[in-house]
Amino acid sequence: DLVTKADMPPAARLAILEQVNRMLFETGAGEVLDIINDIAEEATRGHLLKVHLLKTCKYSFCSPLLIGAIAAGGSRKQMDLLESYALPIGVAYQLHDDLLGLFGDEAEIGKPIYSDLRQGKQTLLMIEARRRGNVDQRDYLTRILGRSDITVEEAENVKQIVKDTGAFDYSIQLADRFKNDALLPLDEAY
């Protein structure tokens, strides 16, 4: 409604509405893939990254920047630059958010920790810990993931498995790589 009534050229209003429509479709598709990912026997990194791209990146990063660029009369080159930044920074953000969801301080992050565990979310931490873990570690994670009554001790055990398997370090390194990928086109452009 705001877009249709905005004081801007009709072509800009149409382009913004097309971007909003694309964002809604991609976010919906990402939500479907997220649900499939959470119930999959063996979730994969590739599938998870596609979920992050469609949900977090497109909705929270890429579309807002593109809509702002369209409204400001940005060029195609500027919008391409914004998109090349927004997609990898969105993945980096989501990977970091998942780390905080398991290792963060509730008072600092403003949301309950362990909620991803309780909801059975197949985060990169869980995917990698299962992939890298021994049989006992994988079995433990399978028993815990998705239980709403997880104790603090059980959650601490999960955290230790994530660290022991290298999933914690891997997730940090991957988030850093995506962050660097996001900044590279900006550095080259300026």
N, C-alpha and C positions, 0 to 999 in steps of 0.2 A: 504494500500500500504506500509506504514511504517513497519507494522508487518510482512508482507510477505517477506520484504527485510532485516529484522533485523538479526543481527548476533547472533542467539541463536538456540538451538536444535529444529528440526522440531516439536517435540511433544509440546514444549512450544509455538511455533507459532500457532499451531493448537488449543491449549487450550485457548490462548488469542483470537483468531478469534471466537471460540465457545462462549466465554464470551461476546465479542462485539455483536455477533449475538443475544444472549439471552437478552442483555441489550436493543438492538434496538427493539426487539419484546415486551419486558415488558414495555418499555417506550411508544411504540405505543398503547399498550393495556391500559396503564394508561391515555393516552390522550383521548382515546375513552370514558373511564369511567368518566373522568373529564368533558367532554362535556355533557354526560348523566346526571351527577350530577348537572351541572349548569342549565339544563332545567327541572329537576325533580320538581314536585310539593312540595315534602317534602324530601329534601336531608337528609341523615343520617350521624352520626359520623362514623359508621362502613364503609360506602361506601367512605367517604372522606379519612379516614385513608388508605384504600386500594389504592386510587389514589395517596396519598403521598408516599406510599411504592413503587408503580410501577414507578412513575415519578421521584420525587425528590431523594428518597433513592437509588434506583437501578442505576439511571443515574449519579447522582452527587456524591454519596458517595460510595456505595458498589462496583460497577463495576470498578471505577478507582483504588480502593485499591486492589481488587482481581487481576486486570490486572498487577499492580505493583508487587504483591506477586508472580504471575506466572512468570513474567519476571526475578524476583530475585531468582527463584528456591524455593519459600516458600513451606512448608509442608501443607498437608491437614488440620492439626490441627491449623496452623497459619492462614490459609485462613478462617477456621470456626470462629476463634477468631475475625478476621477483620470483617467478616460479622455480627457477634453478636454485634459488636460495631456500624457498619455503618448503619444498618437498624434503630435502635432507635434514633441515633443521627441525621439521616436524617429527621425523623418525627419531632424531637424537633426543628431542624432548620426551617422546613417549617411552623410549628406553630408560631415560633417567627417571621418569615418573614411576615406572615399574620397579626400579631399584629402590626409590623412596617408599613405595608401597610395602616393601618387605624389610628394608633396613632403616627407614626414616624414623624420626621422632614425631609422634602424633601431635604434640603441642606445636611443633615447628611447621609441619606441613598442613595442619588444619583438617586432616581427614584420618579416619581410622586406618592404622596399619594392619596388615594381615587380611584385609578385606579381599584382595585378589586370591589369596589362599582359600579363604572360606567360600568364595564364589566359584572356585575351580578354574580360575583364569589360566590359560596356557600362555604365560608370559615367556619372554626369551630366557629368563632365569630358570624357569621350570623345564622348558624344552631342552636347554643345554645341560642342566643338571641331570636330567633323565638320560640324555644321550651319552654323557660322559661318565655317569655314575656306575658303580658296580651293581650287582644284582640286589644286594641288601638296600643300598641307597635308592635305587629305582623303585623297589617294592615299598619302601617307607614313604616316598613321595606320592606314590599311587594311593596308598592308604589315607594320607593326610589331605591331599588336594581335593577341595570341594566339601570338606566337612565343616559344618557351621559351628561345631563345638570345639574347635581347635584350642588347645591350652597354650599358654605362653611357653611352656617347656617344649611342646611339640613344634611350635613355630621357631623357637630357638634352634631346635634340631634341624629343621628345614634350612634355616639360615646357614648353619654349619655345613650342611651337605652342599649348598650352593657355593660356598667358599671353597670347600675341600675339592670339589670337582672342577674348579676353575671357571664355573659359569658366571660368577660375580665379576672376575677380572675381564672375561671375554665380553660381557655386556658393557662394561665401562669402556673398553677399547673400541667396541663397535659404535657406541654413542659418540665417542671422540672422533672416530673416522667420519661419521655422518656430519658432525658439526664442522669439521674441516672441509668436507665436500661442499657444505653450504656456504662457507666463507670464501672459498676459492673463486667463484665467479664474481663476487663482489670486489675482491682484491684485484682481479684482472680488469674489471670495468673501471676502476678508479685508481 
